[in-house]
Amino acid sequence: MSAILHYIYDPLCGWCYGAEPLLCAAADVEHLDIELHAGGLWPEPTKLPDEMRHYVQQADARIADISGQSFGEAYLSGLLLDPTMVLDSLPTTTAVLAAQSLDPGKALPMLKGIQHAHYEQGRRVVEQSVLCDIALECGLPRDRFEIALGEVAAAAHIDETHQLMGRLGAHGFPSFALQIDDDWLPVPAQQFAGDVAEFRNWLGDRLQAHATERIES
């Protein structure tokens, strides 16, 4: 039996940061692989107008309340309020793909590293030097990571994610889909926000049910 949890995300999506505990819980489920699909929430370098920063502040407060994820003062009182802050999905997505190309096991740590650097530490994660620092913190060699940044096809990856979202009927970030062999199952991840144990159990139950069906058939 082959089982994959497909995770559609963006590194600079607050709700995806809020979904990190669910993703970590899924990583603990036996016989379940995780495949990351970045969707490009910020397709162009973007500076937030004042009204948008206010909206993000409100959303971040709600995310923290629901998920328990920490938003640091360096972000809340610093980076978020800085009118020069730039949001851009391409360099952060490129960094996750570069990490994955060097070591598949480093994709998730790189994603988490970017999210915590942004939302907790208030670092400018769209800058290559910062992304290289994060890669080093994840245990990747800086020189090889810098080379990998220029070799991965991030734009093509984002296009493929959009195609997947179309097939799944997924309309936003984060979105999950569970693939067991050739069967695709929707994952109601929102109902498990703040309850990682229940999410882990739900995934395990789906895998067990499918395995039982195979035996009985």
C-alpha positions, 0 to 999 in steps of 0.5 A, a space after each residue: 500500500 502506498 500512502 501520500 499526504 499531499 500538502 498544498 501551501 505557501 511559505 508566506 501564508 499565515 494559515 499555513 504557518 498555523 497548520 504546521 502542527 498538523 503537518 508535524 503530526 502527519 509526519 509521525 504517522 507510520 507508512 505515510 509519506 508527505 509531498 509538498 506542493 507550493 502554490 505561489 500565494 504572492 506571485 510578484 514581490 509585494 509591499 503591503 498597504 496599511 489597510 492590508 497590514 491591519 487585516 494581516 494583524 487580525 488574521 495572525 491573532 486568530 491563527 495564533 488563537 486557533 493553532 497555538 502557533 507563536 508570532 514573535 514581537 520581532 515580526 508583530 511589532 517590527 517586520 509586519 509594520 515595516 512598509 519596506 517588507 516584501 512578500 514574494 513566494 518565488 524565492 521562498 518556494 525555491 529555497 524549499 525545493 533547493 533543500 529537497 533537491 539536496 536532501 528530501 528529508 530537509 524539505 520540511 525542516 526548510 519550510 519550517 525554518 522559513 516560517 519561523 524565521 518570518 513569523 517569530 524572528 522577523 527576518 527578511 526571508 525573501 533575501 537569498 542571504 537569509 535563506 542561505 542562513 536558514 539552510 545552514 541552520 537546517 544542516 545543509 552546506 551553504 555552498 551547495 545550497 546556493 548552487 541548488 537555488 539556481 538549478 530548481 524550476 520553482 515556477 514550473 513547480 508552482 504551475 504544477 501545483 495549480 494544476 493539482 489544485 484544479 483537479 482536487 477543487 482546492 481553492 486556497 492555502 493550506 489544503 490537504 489531500 490523502 492519496 492511498 494507492 490510486 484513491 484520493 480522499 479529501 482531508 477536512 484539516 480545518 476541523 482538526 485545528 488545535 487538535 493534532 492528536 485527533 488529526 493523527 488518529 484520523 489519518 491512521 484510521 483512513 490508512 487502517 480502513 484502506 488496508 482492511 478493505 484490501 485484505 477483505 477483497 
